[in-house]
Amino acid sequence: MAGRGQEMEGIALLEDNELLIGQLYRQFAARLPRQVRLWASLAADEMRHAWLLKTVRARVSSALARRDDSARFDLNSLATFRDFMKGLLYGTLEKDLSAEGALRTALYIQWSLQEQEVFRHEDRDPGELRSVLQTLAAGNYSHTERLIRALKRAESQRSLNRGAWTAGVEDRAAQIASLPVVEETFNHLGYFSA
């Protein structure tokens, strides 16, 4: 039973995180009118992902009850990420927000989900759960690509070159290094292993 409870709690935490990401992107849409279509679209996707997780959690409960392992999700990491997202969400309400800052923050969020492999599925997963996790993984990569393109556009429109952000857009280490507060937080929590 420990495995079932752990997996169900992990799926619930994934759902919470998707909701918080969607809410953050809604804030970006409200505060960045030039990018409202991008942020509104991403927010809608994240909310749909949360709904998919909620739906699948109810449907696969009995199938997961037959499992006896509990190594699927790192609940502490998922809970820490949830708390981090809450901090970002509430911090966004109080601070000035630049378009590039929002894009960098969103990229960091998407990459951290990829690094943690939170949407990894297993062959023995119920088909519906596997399908949802594959959908979320594909959405994550799609969002990452859209954000990279938007950041490149924002950088190319800016006449003052403040560094090599776009030159290293494919280089995660360079991007993470440009986000010192977020990087320190995630490194301290063990999200990235440099």
PyMOL commands that set and color helices and strands:
alter all, ss='L'
color gray80, all
select helices_A, chain A and resi 2-31+33-65+75-94+99-116+127-157+166-168+172-177+180-188
alter helices_A, ss='H'
color red, helices_A
deselect
rebuild
show_as cartoon
